[in-house]
Amino acid sequence: MWVIKLGGSLADSPALKCWLDFITEYGKGKCVIVPGGGVFADLVRQEQKRLDFNAKIAHAMALKAMQQMALMFEGLNRQLIMADSTVKIRAVLQQDEVAVWSPDITTLDRSCVPNSWDVTSDSLSAWLASELGAGQLVLVKSADIPSSNTLAELADRNIVDKAFCQFFNINNCEIKIYNRDHLDQFGTFFKQSYSDER
């Protein structure tokens, strides 16, 4: 199983639809997409600074930002099926479809996911990969991705969120991070991995 996080910043680029179309064409039955919060989460940050509401409320609003982005993904590619739990995700994959995760606030609270901006869709994608027992976690970013940095160094450079290293402690799960313009590189890796699995 593959968990693929598509950063919210992809929404201002034609690359987003290309990624969605590729994943739905080649990832049926094995891929779940995690949406970033994008401009919706940016607005939450902005309004929290302006109005000074607490971290728990901001966290809940940021998760709703991811839900909004999930809806947008579904609007861009009608083959995607939204799912808000691991049970529903597995059911979608068993139907040989591609799931897009719409995170459930109550489930994450029960799992003691911190109410902090250190925990963004990066860490949540790692949490989901762990819950699903995924073999591959892929993060797609708008930033340039250095090839030689450790995850801790990437966190220091704000390429992944501050909490990511705490959440990505998954045995037997490989992580790859791609720039949004490198769909061709991802496609080669994905198709080769699929061939190896068969």
ChimeraX commands (.cxc) that place a marker at each C-alpha (Angstrom):
marker #1 position 0.00,0.00,0.00 radius 0.5
marker #1 position 1.14,3.53,-0.84 radius 0.5
marker #1 position 0.32,6.69,1.12 radius 0.5
marker #1 position 0.95,9.72,-1.09 radius 0.5
marker #1 position 0.76,13.19,0.42 radius 0.5
marker #1 position 0.16,15.94,-2.13 radius 0.5
marker #1 position 1.11,19.29,-0.62 radius 0.5
marker #1 position -1.51,22.00,-0.61 radius 0.5
marker #1 position 0.88,24.29,-2.45 radius 0.5
marker #1 position 0.40,22.14,-5.57 radius 0.5
marker #1 position -3.02,23.73,-5.96 radius 0.5
marker #1 position -1.48,26.77,-7.69 radius 0.5
marker #1 position 0.15,24.60,-10.35 radius 0.5
marker #1 position -1.10,22.43,-13.25 radius 0.5
marker #1 position 1.07,19.73,-11.66 radius 0.5
marker #1 position -1.68,18.89,-9.15 radius 0.5
marker #1 position -4.08,17.48,-11.72 radius 0.5
marker #1 position -1.23,15.59,-13.41 radius 0.5
marker #1 position -0.38,13.88,-10.12 radius 0.5
marker #1 position -4.02,13.07,-9.41 radius 0.5
marker #1 position -4.54,11.68,-12.90 radius 0.5
marker #1 position -1.40,9.53,-12.73 radius 0.5
marker #1 position -2.27,8.09,-9.32 radius 0.5
marker #1 position -5.85,7.27,-10.29 radius 0.5
marker #1 position -4.69,5.63,-13.52 radius 0.5
marker #1 position -1.89,3.50,-12.10 radius 0.5
marker #1 position -2.60,3.30,-8.36 radius 0.5
marker #1 position -5.99,1.60,-8.25 radius 0.5
marker #1 position -6.33,-0.71,-5.28 radius 0.5
marker #1 position -3.08,0.36,-3.67 radius 0.5
marker #1 position -2.93,4.15,-3.16 radius 0.5
marker #1 position -4.42,6.58,-0.68 radius 0.5
marker #1 position -3.84,10.30,-1.17 radius 0.5
marker #1 position -3.36,12.65,1.77 radius 0.5
marker #1 position -4.18,16.28,0.94 radius 0.5
marker #1 position -2.30,19.21,2.38 radius 0.5
marker #1 position -4.28,22.10,3.78 radius 0.5
marker #1 position -3.04,24.64,1.23 radius 0.5
marker #1 position -4.58,28.10,1.18 radius 0.5
marker #1 position -7.32,26.95,3.55 radius 0.5
marker #1 position -4.75,26.14,6.26 radius 0.5
marker #1 position -2.86,29.36,5.49 radius 0.5
marker #1 position -6.04,31.29,6.24 radius 0.5
marker #1 position -6.39,29.49,9.58 radius 0.5
marker #1 position -2.82,30.48,10.52 radius 0.5
marker #1 position -3.49,34.06,9.50 radius 0.5
marker #1 position -6.73,34.31,11.46 radius 0.5
marker #1 position -5.28,32.64,14.56 radius 0.5
marker #1 position -2.54,35.27,14.65 radius 0.5
marker #1 position -5.07,38.05,14.12 radius 0.5
marker #1 position -7.73,36.85,16.57 radius 0.5
marker #1 position -5.57,34.83,18.99 radius 0.5
marker #1 position -7.79,31.74,19.36 radius 0.5
marker #1 position -6.28,28.65,20.97 radius 0.5
marker #1 position -4.23,25.83,19.45 radius 0.5
marker #1 position -6.98,23.21,19.79 radius 0.5
marker #1 position -9.38,25.29,17.72 radius 0.5
marker #1 position -6.67,26.09,15.15 radius 0.5
marker #1 position -5.84,22.37,14.89 radius 0.5
marker #1 position -9.49,21.45,14.29 radius 0.5
marker #1 position -9.80,24.18,11.66 radius 0.5
marker #1 position -6.57,23.03,9.95 radius 0.5
marker #1 position -7.97,19.49,9.70 radius 0.5
marker #1 position -11.09,20.94,8.11 radius 0.5
marker #1 position -8.74,22.70,5.68 radius 0.5
marker #1 position -7.44,19.26,4.68 radius 0.5
marker #1 position -11.04,18.08,4.30 radius 0.5
marker #1 position -11.73,21.03,2.00 radius 0.5
marker #1 position -8.69,20.14,-0.08 radius 0.5
marker #1 position -9.85,16.51,-0.22 radius 0.5
marker #1 position -13.15,17.73,-1.66 radius 0.5
marker #1 position -11.27,19.79,-4.21 radius 0.5
marker #1 position -9.16,16.77,-5.22 radius 0.5
marker #1 position -12.35,14.77,-5.70 radius 0.5
marker #1 position -13.70,17.60,-7.83 radius 0.5
marker #1 position -10.57,17.57,-9.99 radius 0.5
marker #1 position -10.68,13.80,-10.49 radius 0.5
marker #1 position -14.02,12.06,-10.11 radius 0.5
marker #1 position -12.38,8.64,-9.88 radius 0.5
marker #1 position -11.18,9.45,-6.36 radius 0.5
marker #1 position -13.26,8.22,-3.44 radius 0.5
marker #1 position -13.13,10.09,-0.15 radius 0.5
marker #1 position -12.69,8.12,3.06 radius 0.5
marker #1 position -12.40,9.38,6.62 radius 0.5
marker #1 position -11.17,6.23,8.38 radius 0.5
marker #1 position -8.73,3.38,7.88 radius 0.5
marker #1 position -11.67,0.97,7.60 radius 0.5
marker #1 position -13.19,3.01,4.77 radius 0.5
marker #1 position -9.80,3.46,3.08 radius 0.5
marker #1 position -9.26,-0.31,3.03 radius 0.5
marker #1 position -12.76,-0.79,1.65 radius 0.5
marker #1 position -12.04,1.66,-1.18 radius 0.5
marker #1 position -8.80,-0.14,-2.03 radius 0.5
marker #1 position -10.56,-3.50,-1.96 radius 0.5
marker #1 position -12.91,-2.10,-4.59 radius 0.5
marker #1 position -9.80,-1.48,-6.73 radius 0.5
marker #1 position -10.15,2.30,-6.45 radius 0.5
marker #1 position -7.97,5.15,-5.13 radius 0.5
marker #1 position -8.88,6.76,-1.81 radius 0.5
marker #1 position -8.38,10.36,-0.76 radius 0.5
marker #1 position -8.23,10.78,3.01 radius 0.5
marker #1 position -10.53,13.28,4.70 radius 0.5
marker #1 position -9.12,13.19,8.25 radius 0.5
marker #1 position -11.53,12.67,11.14 radius 0.5
marker #1 position -10.87,15.01,14.04 radius 0.5
marker #1 position -12.27,12.65,16.69 radius 0.5
marker #1 position -10.05,9.76,15.58 radius 0.5
marker #1 position -6.91,11.90,15.68 radius 0.5
marker #1 position -7.81,13.26,19.12 radius 0.5
marker #1 position -8.27,9.71,20.40 radius 0.5
marker #1 position -4.81,8.91,19.03 radius 0.5
marker #1 position -3.38,11.85,21.01 radius 0.5
marker #1 position -2.15,13.70,17.93 radius 0.5
marker #1 position -0.89,17.05,19.32 radius 0.5
marker #1 position -2.77,20.28,18.66 radius 0.5
marker #1 position 0.21,22.09,17.20 radius 0.5
marker #1 position 1.38,23.70,13.98 radius 0.5
marker #1 position 4.42,21.43,14.31 radius 0.5
marker #1 position 2.04,18.67,13.18 radius 0.5
marker #1 position 0.87,19.30,9.63 radius 0.5
marker #1 position -0.29,17.00,6.84 radius 0.5
marker #1 position 3.32,15.72,6.61 radius 0.5
marker #1 position 3.17,14.15,10.07 radius 0.5
marker #1 position -0.44,13.11,9.58 radius 0.5
marker #1 position 0.51,11.23,6.41 radius 0.5
marker #1 position 3.16,9.37,8.43 radius 0.5
marker #1 position 0.58,8.64,11.14 radius 0.5
marker #1 position -1.81,7.27,8.52 radius 0.5
marker #1 position 0.92,5.17,6.90 radius 0.5
marker #1 position 1.62,3.63,10.30 radius 0.5
marker #1 position -2.08,2.95,10.97 radius 0.5
marker #1 position -2.48,1.29,7.57 radius 0.5
marker #1 position 0.82,-0.62,7.63 radius 0.5
marker #1 position 1.80,1.01,4.34 radius 0.5
marker #1 position 4.98,-0.03,2.59 radius 0.5
marker #1 position 5.59,3.32,0.88 radius 0.5
marker #1 position 5.14,6.90,2.05 radius 0.5
marker #1 position 5.58,9.59,-0.60 radius 0.5
marker #1 position 5.57,13.35,0.06 radius 0.5
marker #1 position 5.13,15.67,-2.92 radius 0.5
marker #1 position 6.27,19.24,-2.33 radius 0.5
marker #1 position 6.66,22.51,-4.19 radius 0.5
marker #1 position 10.07,23.07,-2.56 radius 0.5
marker #1 position 13.32,21.90,-4.10 radius 0.5
marker #1 position 14.28,18.63,-2.41 radius 0.5
marker #1 position 17.98,18.16,-1.54 radius 0.5
marker #1 position 19.09,14.61,-2.24 radius 0.5
marker #1 position 21.57,14.27,0.63 radius 0.5
marker #1 position 19.69,15.64,3.65 radius 0.5
marker #1 position 18.42,13.53,6.53 radius 0.5
marker #1 position 14.81,13.85,7.64 radius 0.5
marker #1 position 15.96,15.86,10.66 radius 0.5
marker #1 position 17.81,18.27,8.38 radius 0.5
marker #1 position 14.76,18.55,6.13 radius 0.5
marker #1 position 12.70,19.42,9.21 radius 0.5
marker #1 position 15.24,22.09,10.17 radius 0.5
marker #1 position 14.86,23.56,6.68 radius 0.5
marker #1 position 11.03,23.45,6.93 radius 0.5
marker #1 position 10.73,21.04,4.01 radius 0.5
marker #1 position 8.91,18.63,6.32 radius 0.5
marker #1 position 7.18,19.71,9.51 radius 0.5
marker #1 position 8.89,19.84,12.90 radius 0.5
marker #1 position 7.12,16.77,14.26 radius 0.5
marker #1 position 7.67,14.54,11.24 radius 0.5
marker #1 position 10.61,12.59,12.67 radius 0.5
marker #1 position 8.50,11.69,15.72 radius 0.5
marker #1 position 5.72,10.31,13.53 radius 0.5
marker #1 position 7.84,8.59,10.89 radius 0.5
marker #1 position 9.06,5.65,12.94 radius 0.5
marker #1 position 7.50,2.98,10.80 radius 0.5
marker #1 position 9.16,-0.39,10.31 radius 0.5
marker #1 position 9.32,-1.67,6.74 radius 0.5
marker #1 position 8.05,1.59,5.26 radius 0.5
marker #1 position 10.13,3.41,2.67 radius 0.5
marker #1 position 9.87,7.18,2.32 radius 0.5
marker #1 position 10.41,9.24,-0.83 radius 0.5
marker #1 position 10.09,13.01,-1.22 radius 0.5
marker #1 position 9.55,14.55,-4.65 radius 0.5
marker #1 position 9.28,18.04,-6.05 radius 0.5
marker #1 position 5.93,18.58,-7.75 radius 0.5
marker #1 position 7.63,18.91,-11.15 radius 0.5
marker #1 position 9.23,15.47,-10.89 radius 0.5
marker #1 position 6.21,13.31,-11.66 radius 0.5
marker #1 position 8.26,11.52,-14.32 radius 0.5
marker #1 position 10.80,10.39,-11.72 radius 0.5
marker #1 position 8.05,9.26,-9.38 radius 0.5
marker #1 position 6.29,7.47,-12.24 radius 0.5
marker #1 position 9.41,5.49,-13.08 radius 0.5
marker #1 position 9.89,4.51,-9.43 radius 0.5
marker #1 position 6.21,3.66,-8.98 radius 0.5
marker #1 position 5.96,1.46,-12.05 radius 0.5
marker #1 position 9.22,-0.32,-11.22 radius 0.5
marker #1 position 8.09,-0.95,-7.65 radius 0.5
marker #1 position 4.72,-2.25,-8.89 radius 0.5
marker #1 position 6.50,-4.59,-11.29 radius 0.5
marker #1 position 8.77,-5.85,-8.49 radius 0.5
marker #1 position 5.77,-6.48,-6.22 radius 0.5
marker #1 position 4.10,-8.58,-8.90 radius 0.5
marker link #1:1,2 radius 0.2
marker link #1:2,3 radius 0.2
marker link #1:3,4 radius 0.2
marker link #1:4,5 radius 0.2
marker link #1:5,6 radius 0.2
marker link #1:6,7 radius 0.2
marker link #1:7,8 radius 0.2
marker link #1:8,9 radius 0.2
marker link #1:9,10 radius 0.2
marker link #1:10,11 radius 0.2
marker link #1:11,12 radius 0.2
marker link #1:12,13 radius 0.2
marker link #1:13,14 radius 0.2
marker link #1:14,15 radius 0.2
marker link #1:15,16 radius 0.2
marker link #1:16,17 radius 0.2
marker link #1:17,18 radius 0.2
marker link #1:18,19 radius 0.2
marker link #1:19,20 radius 0.2
marker link #1:20,21 radius 0.2
marker link #1:21,22 radius 0.2
marker link #1:22,23 radius 0.2
marker link #1:23,24 radius 0.2
marker link #1:24,25 radius 0.2
marker link #1:25,26 radius 0.2
marker link #1:26,27 radius 0.2
marker link #1:27,28 radius 0.2
marker link #1:28,29 radius 0.2
marker link #1:29,30 radius 0.2
marker link #1:30,31 radius 0.2
marker link #1:31,32 radius 0.2
marker link #1:32,33 radius 0.2
marker link #1:33,34 radius 0.2
marker link #1:34,35 radius 0.2
marker link #1:35,36 radius 0.2
marker link #1:36,37 radius 0.2
marker link #1:37,38 radius 0.2
marker link #1:38,39 radius 0.2
marker link #1:39,40 radius 0.2
marker link #1:40,41 radius 0.2
marker link #1:41,42 radius 0.2
marker link #1:42,43 radius 0.2
marker link #1:43,44 radius 0.2
marker link #1:44,45 radius 0.2
marker link #1:45,46 radius 0.2
marker link #1:46,47 radius 0.2
marker link #1:47,48 radius 0.2
marker link #1:48,49 radius 0.2
marker link #1:49,50 radius 0.2
marker link #1:50,51 radius 0.2
marker link #1:51,52 radius 0.2
marker link #1:52,53 radius 0.2
marker link #1:53,54 radius 0.2
marker link #1:54,55 radius 0.2
marker link #1:55,56 radius 0.2
marker link #1:56,57 radius 0.2
marker link #1:57,58 radius 0.2
marker link #1:58,59 radius 0.2
marker link #1:59,60 radius 0.2
marker link #1:60,61 radius 0.2
marker link #1:61,62 radius 0.2
marker link #1:62,63 radius 0.2
marker link #1:63,64 radius 0.2
marker link #1:64,65 radius 0.2
marker link #1:65,66 radius 0.2
marker link #1:66,67 radius 0.2
marker link #1:67,68 radius 0.2
marker link #1:68,69 radius 0.2
marker link #1:69,70 radius 0.2
marker link #1:70,71 radius 0.2
marker link #1:71,72 radius 0.2
marker link #1:72,73 radius 0.2
marker link #1:73,74 radius 0.2
marker link #1:74,75 radius 0.2
marker link #1:75,76 radius 0.2
marker link #1:76,77 radius 0.2
marker link #1:77,78 radius 0.2
marker link #1:78,79 radius 0.2
marker link #1:79,80 radius 0.2
marker link #1:80,81 radius 0.2
marker link #1:81,82 radius 0.2
marker link #1:82,83 radius 0.2
marker link #1:83,84 radius 0.2
marker link #1:84,85 radius 0.2
marker link #1:85,86 radius 0.2
marker link #1:86,87 radius 0.2
marker link #1:87,88 radius 0.2
marker link #1:88,89 radius 0.2
marker link #1:89,90 radius 0.2
marker link #1:90,91 radius 0.2
marker link #1:91,92 radius 0.2
marker link #1:92,93 radius 0.2
marker link #1:93,94 radius 0.2
marker link #1:94,95 radius 0.2
marker link #1:95,96 radius 0.2
marker link #1:96,97 radius 0.2
marker link #1:97,98 radius 0.2
marker link #1:98,99 radius 0.2
marker link #1:99,100 radius 0.2
marker link #1:100,101 radius 0.2
marker link #1:101,102 radius 0.2
marker link #1:102,103 radius 0.2
marker link #1:103,104 radius 0.2
marker link #1:104,105 radius 0.2
marker link #1:105,106 radius 0.2
marker link #1:106,107 radius 0.2
marker link #1:107,108 radius 0.2
marker link #1:108,109 radius 0.2
marker link #1:109,110 radius 0.2
marker link #1:110,111 radius 0.2
marker link #1:111,112 radius 0.2
marker link #1:112,113 radius 0.2
marker link #1:113,114 radius 0.2
marker link #1:114,115 radius 0.2
marker link #1:115,116 radius 0.2
marker link #1:116,117 radius 0.2
marker link #1:117,118 radius 0.2
marker link #1:118,119 radius 0.2
marker link #1:119,120 radius 0.2
marker link #1:120,121 radius 0.2
marker link #1:121,122 radius 0.2
marker link #1:122,123 radius 0.2
marker link #1:123,124 radius 0.2
marker link #1:124,125 radius 0.2
marker link #1:125,126 radius 0.2
marker link #1:126,127 radius 0.2
marker link #1:127,128 radius 0.2
marker link #1:128,129 radius 0.2
marker link #1:129,130 radius 0.2
marker link #1:130,131 radius 0.2
marker link #1:131,132 radius 0.2
marker link #1:132,133 radius 0.2
marker link #1:133,134 radius 0.2
marker link #1:134,135 radius 0.2
marker link #1:135,136 radius 0.2
marker link #1:136,137 radius 0.2
marker link #1:137,138 radius 0.2
marker link #1:138,139 radius 0.2
marker link #1:139,140 radius 0.2
marker link #1:140,141 radius 0.2
marker link #1:141,142 radius 0.2
marker link #1:142,143 radius 0.2
marker link #1:143,144 radius 0.2
marker link #1:144,145 radius 0.2
marker link #1:145,146 radius 0.2
marker link #1:146,147 radius 0.2
marker link #1:147,148 radius 0.2
marker link #1:148,149 radius 0.2
marker link #1:149,150 radius 0.2
marker link #1:150,151 radius 0.2
marker link #1:151,152 radius 0.2
marker link #1:152,153 radius 0.2
marker link #1:153,154 radius 0.2
marker link #1:154,155 radius 0.2
marker link #1:155,156 radius 0.2
marker link #1:156,157 radius 0.2
marker link #1:157,158 radius 0.2
marker link #1:158,159 radius 0.2
marker link #1:159,160 radius 0.2
marker link #1:160,161 radius 0.2
marker link #1:161,162 radius 0.2
marker link #1:162,163 radius 0.2
marker link #1:163,164 radius 0.2
marker link #1:164,165 radius 0.2
marker link #1:165,166 radius 0.2
marker link #1:166,167 radius 0.2
marker link #1:167,168 radius 0.2
marker link #1:168,169 radius 0.2
marker link #1:169,170 radius 0.2
marker link #1:170,171 radius 0.2
marker link #1:171,172 radius 0.2
marker link #1:172,173 radius 0.2
marker link #1:173,174 radius 0.2
marker link #1:174,175 radius 0.2
marker link #1:175,176 radius 0.2
marker link #1:176,177 radius 0.2
marker link #1:177,178 radius 0.2
marker link #1:178,179 radius 0.2
marker link #1:179,180 radius 0.2
marker link #1:180,181 radius 0.2
marker link #1:181,182 radius 0.2
marker link #1:182,183 radius 0.2
marker link #1:183,184 radius 0.2
marker link #1:184,185 radius 0.2
marker link #1:185,186 radius 0.2
marker link #1:186,187 radius 0.2
marker link #1:187,188 radius 0.2
marker link #1:188,189 radius 0.2
marker link #1:189,190 radius 0.2
marker link #1:190,191 radius 0.2
marker link #1:191,192 radius 0.2
marker link #1:192,193 radius 0.2
marker link #1:193,194 radius 0.2
marker link #1:194,195 radius 0.2
marker link #1:195,196 radius 0.2
marker link #1:196,197 radius 0.2
marker link #1:197,198 radius 0.2
view
